[in-house]
Amino acid sequence: MYDVPIGVFTSIDAGLGVNFDVVCELGLKSIQLHTPKRESRTPDNASAFLYKLSEHDIKITTVFLGFEGESYETIEITSQTVGFVPPKTRSARLVEAFEISDFAKLLGVTYIGSHIGFVPHDRRSNEYAKVVETIRTLCEYLKKNSQALTLETGQESVQLLLMFMDDVACDNIFINFDPANLILYGIGNPIEALKLVGKRVRGVHCKDAVSTTGTPGVDWGREVPFGSGEVDAEKFIKTLREIGYSGALTIEREIPEQPERQKEEIDAAIKLINSIKSRIF
Ligand code: MG
């Protein structure tokens, strides 16, 4: 059996993840954590949370960066508000990312995940150079904390993402592969993309989606329960095994406004992944 842990994207007080109590009810032992709000990121809270995690034998694989003012309302608004690409908030968010890295260190977490935003497509532009420099500075800071950065896929082609990572030129920059995002943003086939990024994957989101019926890249596709969209869950997990991925399979279902449905669909995803894992030798 392909023996990798199943996890779930989790939120304490910010982000679209599942509530921590639900993680315990589902019996999962691995989570990615959306970074808590700034006022919650205290040493005392880190200690209390570590105690809670140890009580349930749960490990955090990744702390995901999230910032005030980010909005995924439309693809256009996402490009204007998310990550380190919007110039107005770039410096302040870099400083906040350092703080989040320190908080994650208190939790003993190695990987810091990030939607860095839409990487500028023109490699010779000033903005591209500035985003490269910002992410290099972040990677250097993470290195001092013995941490690495994982970039979420989907907002640009993986070819562009790989070129960007090469330009950052740090040995602690990797990928958190979200196959659904490639469909949601109209970027392309996630399985082919996964083969291209191969060994650079250090985290994944088991998330699914169907393509937009409008204009790809302008209108959102629709997120759906894992296994019911266009990702091809079995092929996705088989391909992860083929590229030698041995980290957690972290389920992500972004419907916190419907907690009962969110829990049921995550439970169904756990069963699906277990049945796929049992078929993969
Ligand atoms: Mg994701």
Boltz pocket constraint, residues with backbone or C-beta under 6 A from the ligand:
constraints:
  - pocket:
      binder: B
      contacts: [[A, 152], [A, 178], [A, 181], [A, 205], [A, 207], [A, 252]]
      max_distance: 6.0
